[in-house]
Amino acid sequence: MKESASILIVEDEDAIRVGLVDVLIYHGYQVDYAKEGVSGLEKALTGKYDLILLDVMLPNMDGFKICTKIREQDKAQPIIMLTAKSSDEDVVNGFTLGADDYVSKPFSVTQLILRIKAVLRRSIPENIEQTFIQLDENRKIDLQNLSIQIGKDNIPFTKREIEVLEYLQRNNQRPVAREELLSNVWGYSEELAIETRTVDIHIARIRRKIEKDPKNPQFLITIRGAGYRLICPSEY
């Protein structure tokens, strides 16, 4: 990750926007901003930013719609959503549309900087050794094209969901703890004990896509007190 990473802030509240600009410049980032949704989208679609801080509630066009438009053009663009509340509905909606993380207002500057650094670290391209995960004869996950084929249906994943599946598959002989996923997939330091339901929401979303019955999972299972495990039968 480069310290001079370029960050776009799309935020209409003057006090928050000015504060974010000052804080990010202080931490060595190049900063640009937009005060409303349409101009924010225009700047975001230029593809010249390493990360976008995107408020949900914006004039002219909300953050969810902007995130959708960005993902139609670029599936890998790092995006952190800024939400006025941390309700599951808002958070799930953001992740569904492809956001990498969310921060709820009011937020700690320290926590925000840590999350920015973590998302930027995870945005560095890695060599993908494996291209598919075969769950059974009817379920095949395409890691490169971010999708799962179930019979004739093709269901898209977000980049983060694929990263979760990749990590679980590489360690599928044992349960993986929630804190380990936060550290190795999201890039958060284990010592920080960051409070977030990010892992739980992603696991639930993945189950809805890969399982026959998400309430009784057979592929992505929970080992009580230990974590999550991805079951990939050896015969497939």
C-alpha positions as CSV (number, residue, x, y, z in Angstrom):
1,M,0.0,0.0,0.0
2,K,1.3,3.4,-0.9
3,E,1.1,6.2,1.8
4,S,0.2,8.7,-0.9
5,A,-2.9,6.7,-1.9
6,S,-5.6,8.9,-3.5
7,I,-9.0,9.0,-1.6
8,L,-12.3,10.5,-2.8
9,I,-14.7,11.7,-0.1
10,V,-18.4,11.9,-1.1
11,E,-20.0,13.7,1.8
12,D,-22.6,16.5,1.9
13,E,-22.2,17.6,5.6
14,D,-19.6,20.4,5.5
15,A,-18.2,19.8,9.0
16,I,-17.7,16.1,8.5
17,R,-16.3,16.5,5.0
18,V,-13.8,19.3,6.0
19,G,-12.7,17.2,9.0
20,L,-12.2,14.1,6.9
21,V,-10.1,16.1,4.4
22,D,-7.9,17.5,7.1
23,V,-7.4,14.1,8.8
24,L,-6.6,12.2,5.6
25,I,-4.2,14.9,4.4
26,Y,-2.5,14.8,7.8
27,H,-2.1,11.0,7.4
28,G,-0.4,11.5,4.1
29,Y,-3.2,10.7,1.6
30,Q,-4.1,12.6,-1.5
31,V,-7.6,13.8,-1.1
32,D,-10.4,14.9,-3.4
33,Y,-14.1,15.4,-2.5
34,A,-17.6,15.9,-3.8
35,K,-20.5,17.5,-2.0
36,E,-23.4,15.7,-3.6
37,G,-24.2,12.4,-5.4
38,V,-24.1,13.3,-9.1
39,S,-20.7,15.0,-9.0
40,G,-19.5,12.2,-6.7
41,L,-20.4,9.6,-9.2
42,E,-18.8,11.4,-12.0
43,K,-15.5,11.6,-10.1
44,A,-15.8,8.0,-8.8
45,L,-16.2,6.6,-12.4
46,T,-12.9,8.2,-13.5
47,G,-11.1,5.3,-11.9
48,K,-8.3,7.4,-10.5
49,Y,-8.9,6.9,-6.8
50,D,-7.4,4.1,-4.6
51,L,-10.4,4.3,-2.3
52,I,-13.8,6.0,-2.1
53,L,-15.4,7.1,1.2
54,L,-19.1,7.2,0.3
55,D,-21.8,8.7,2.5
56,V,-25.2,7.0,2.2
57,M,-27.5,10.0,2.5
58,L,-26.6,12.5,-0.3
59,P,-28.4,15.1,-2.3
60,N,-29.4,14.2,-5.9
61,M,-28.3,10.6,-5.7
62,D,-27.8,8.4,-2.6
63,G,-24.7,6.4,-1.8
64,F,-26.3,3.0,-2.5
65,K,-27.1,4.0,-6.1
66,I,-23.6,5.4,-6.6
67,C,-22.1,2.2,-5.3
68,T,-24.2,0.2,-7.7
69,K,-23.0,2.4,-10.6
70,I,-19.4,2.0,-9.6
71,R,-19.7,-1.8,-9.3
72,E,-21.2,-1.9,-12.8
73,Q,-17.9,-0.5,-14.1
74,D,-15.3,-1.7,-11.6
75,K,-15.8,-4.7,-9.3
76,A,-12.5,-4.1,-7.5
77,Q,-12.7,-0.4,-6.6
78,P,-12.3,-0.2,-2.8
79,I,-15.4,1.5,-1.2
80,I,-16.1,2.3,2.4
81,M,-19.7,3.4,3.1
82,L,-20.4,6.1,5.8
83,T,-23.7,5.5,7.4
84,A,-25.7,7.6,9.8
85,K,-26.9,4.5,11.6
86,S,-25.6,1.0,11.9
87,S,-28.9,-0.8,11.3
88,D,-28.6,-4.3,9.8
89,E,-30.7,-3.2,6.8
90,D,-28.3,-0.4,5.8
91,V,-25.2,-2.4,6.4
92,V,-26.5,-5.5,4.5
93,N,-27.7,-3.3,1.6
94,G,-24.2,-1.7,1.4
95,F,-22.5,-5.1,1.3
96,T,-25.0,-6.5,-1.1
97,L,-24.1,-3.7,-3.6
98,G,-20.4,-4.5,-3.2
99,A,-19.1,-2.1,-0.5
100,D,-15.8,-3.3,1.2
101,D,-16.6,-2.0,4.6
102,Y,-18.8,0.5,6.5
103,V,-18.3,3.0,9.3
104,S,-21.1,4.3,11.3
105,K,-21.4,8.0,12.3
106,P,-20.3,9.3,14.7
107,F,-17.0,7.4,14.2
108,S,-13.6,7.4,15.8
109,V,-10.9,8.9,13.6
110,T,-8.5,6.2,14.7
111,Q,-10.9,3.4,13.8
112,L,-11.6,5.1,10.4
113,I,-7.9,5.3,9.5
114,L,-7.4,1.7,10.6
115,R,-10.2,0.6,8.3
116,I,-8.9,2.7,5.4
117,K,-5.5,1.1,5.7
118,A,-7.0,-2.4,6.0
119,V,-9.1,-2.0,2.8
120,L,-6.2,-0.5,0.9
121,R,-4.0,-3.4,1.9
122,R,-6.6,-5.9,0.7
123,S,-6.9,-4.1,-2.6
124,I,-3.4,-5.1,-3.6
125,P,-3.8,-7.7,-6.3
126,E,-2.8,-11.3,-5.4
127,N,-2.0,-14.2,-7.6
128,I,-4.9,-16.6,-7.7
129,E,-3.7,-20.1,-7.8
130,Q,-7.1,-21.7,-7.8
131,T,-9.9,-20.7,-10.1
132,F,-12.8,-22.8,-8.9
133,I,-14.3,-24.3,-5.7
134,Q,-16.5,-27.3,-6.5
135,L,-19.0,-27.8,-3.6
136,D,-21.0,-30.6,-5.2
137,E,-22.0,-31.8,-8.6
138,N,-24.4,-28.9,-9.1
139,R,-22.5,-26.1,-7.3
140,K,-19.3,-24.6,-8.7
141,I,-17.8,-21.3,-7.5
142,D,-15.8,-19.3,-10.1
143,L,-13.2,-17.3,-8.1
144,Q,-12.0,-15.2,-11.0
145,N,-15.5,-14.2,-12.3
146,L,-17.0,-13.8,-8.8
147,S,-19.9,-16.1,-9.3
148,I,-21.4,-19.5,-8.5
149,Q,-23.1,-21.7,-11.0
150,I,-26.0,-23.8,-9.6
151,G,-27.4,-25.9,-12.4
152,K,-28.2,-23.4,-15.2
153,D,-28.3,-20.4,-12.8
154,N,-25.3,-18.0,-12.3
155,I,-25.3,-16.0,-9.1
156,P,-22.8,-13.1,-8.6
157,F,-20.6,-12.7,-5.5
158,T,-18.9,-9.5,-4.2
159,K,-15.1,-9.4,-4.2
160,R,-15.1,-9.7,-0.4
161,E,-17.4,-12.7,-0.4
162,I,-15.0,-14.5,-2.7
163,E,-12.1,-13.5,-0.5
164,V,-13.9,-15.1,2.5
165,L,-14.5,-18.3,0.5
166,E,-10.9,-18.4,-0.7
167,Y,-9.6,-18.1,2.8
168,L,-12.0,-20.7,4.2
169,Q,-11.2,-23.1,1.3
170,R,-7.4,-22.8,1.9
171,N,-8.0,-23.7,5.6
172,N,-10.9,-26.1,5.1
173,Q,-9.4,-28.8,7.4
174,R,-10.2,-26.8,10.5
175,P,-12.6,-24.1,11.7
176,V,-11.6,-20.5,11.2
177,A,-12.4,-18.1,13.9
178,R,-14.3,-14.8,13.3
179,E,-11.2,-12.8,14.5
180,E,-9.0,-14.7,12.1
181,L,-11.2,-13.7,9.2
182,L,-11.1,-10.1,10.3
183,S,-7.4,-10.2,10.5
184,N,-6.6,-12.2,7.3
185,V,-9.5,-11.1,5.0
186,W,-10.2,-7.6,6.2
187,G,-6.7,-6.8,7.3
188,Y,-7.6,-5.7,10.9
189,S,-5.1,-6.3,13.6
190,E,-6.2,-9.0,16.0
191,E,-5.1,-6.8,19.0
192,L,-7.5,-4.0,18.1
193,A,-10.7,-6.0,18.9
194,I,-12.7,-4.0,16.4
195,E,-16.5,-4.3,17.0
196,T,-18.2,-5.1,13.8
197,R,-20.8,-7.5,12.5
198,T,-19.1,-7.6,9.1
199,V,-18.1,-11.3,9.3
200,D,-21.6,-12.4,10.4
201,I,-23.3,-10.5,7.7
202,H,-21.0,-11.9,5.0
203,I,-21.4,-15.4,6.2
204,A,-25.2,-15.1,6.1
205,R,-25.1,-13.7,2.6
206,I,-22.7,-16.4,1.3
207,R,-25.0,-19.1,2.8
208,R,-28.0,-17.7,1.0
209,K,-26.1,-18.0,-2.3
210,I,-24.4,-21.5,-1.9
211,E,-26.7,-23.5,0.4
212,K,-29.8,-25.5,-0.5
213,D,-31.2,-24.5,2.9
214,P,-29.3,-21.5,4.5
215,K,-30.8,-22.3,7.9
216,N,-29.3,-25.8,7.8
217,P,-26.0,-25.3,6.0
218,Q,-24.1,-28.3,4.7
219,F,-21.2,-26.5,3.0
220,L,-20.4,-23.4,5.2
221,I,-21.0,-24.7,8.7
222,T,-20.5,-23.2,12.1
223,I,-18.4,-25.1,14.7
224,R,-19.7,-23.8,18.0
225,G,-17.1,-21.9,19.9
226,A,-14.5,-22.3,17.2
227,G,-15.6,-20.6,14.0
228,Y,-16.6,-21.4,10.5
229,R,-15.6,-24.2,8.2
230,L,-16.1,-24.7,4.4
231,I,-16.9,-28.3,3.5
232,C,-15.6,-29.3,0.1
233,P,-16.2,-33.0,-0.5
234,S,-13.1,-34.6,-1.9
235,E,-14.9,-36.6,-4.6
236,Y,-15.8,-33.4,-6.4
